[in-house]
């Protein structure tokens, strides 16, 4: 992961305001080809992390299969874990039309269902089609 991306992410996190899933959708759509609303999910340690190692491995395998399916379906633009073993475990950037769809995708994640992870969702305004390099 590039230093530039981490710096931009840190700046975003410092200025972010917590929004709940009940937040009203962004009223103004970006101009075609310029900016777009994505949905950013922060994956955090959940309340149920006491699984035995075999069960935890099975949940992780199902979690990765869910990630791969969302990516194959074009609904997940970017995903990855944080490397510092803190309460924040990873990040998803969804390319879907609504917060409700992003919420449904997070709730369908096997690690969320098992309580190993919880997700905090935020609408995120970024350049349409932006990719990390």
Long-range contacts (C-beta under 8 A, 24 or more apart in sequence): 1-80, 1-132, 2-132, 2-133, 5-132, 12-124, 16-122, 18-120, 18-122, 19-121, 19-122, 19-123, 21-99, 21-100, 21-103, 21-121, 23-99, 23-123, 25-98, 25-99, 25-123, 26-123, 26-125, 30-125, 30-128, 33-128, 34-127, 34-128, 35-125, 35-126, 35-127, 35-128, 36-125, 36-126, 36-127, 36-128, 36-129, 37-123, 37-124, 37-125, 38-77, 38-93, 38-94, 38-95, 38-123, 38-124, 38-125, 38-126, 39-93, 39-94, 39-96, 39-99, 39-102, 39-121, 39-122, 39-123, 39-124, 40-91, 40-92, 40-93, 40-94, 40-121, 40-122, 40-123, 40-124, 41-91, 41-92, 41-93, 41-94, 41-102, 41-106, 41-119, 41-120, 41-121, 41-122, 42-88, 42-90, 42-91, 42-119, 42-120, 42-122, 43-88, 43-89, 43-90, 43-91, 43-92, 43-111, 43-117, 43-118, 43-119, 44-87, 44-88, 44-89, 44-117, 44-118, 44-119, 44-120, 45-87, 45-89, 45-116, 45-117, 45-118, 46-111, 46-112, 46-114, 46-115, 46-116, 46-117, 46-118, 47-115, 47-118, 48-114, 48-115, 48-116, 49-115, 49-116, 51-114, 51-116, 56-116, 59-110, 59-111, 59-114, 59-116, 60-111, 62-110, 62-111, 63-109, 63-110, 63-111, 63-116, 63-117, 65-110, 66-108, 66-109, 66-110, 67-92, 70-94, 70-105, 75-101, 75-105, 76-105, 78-132, 89-117, 92-119, 93-124, 99-123
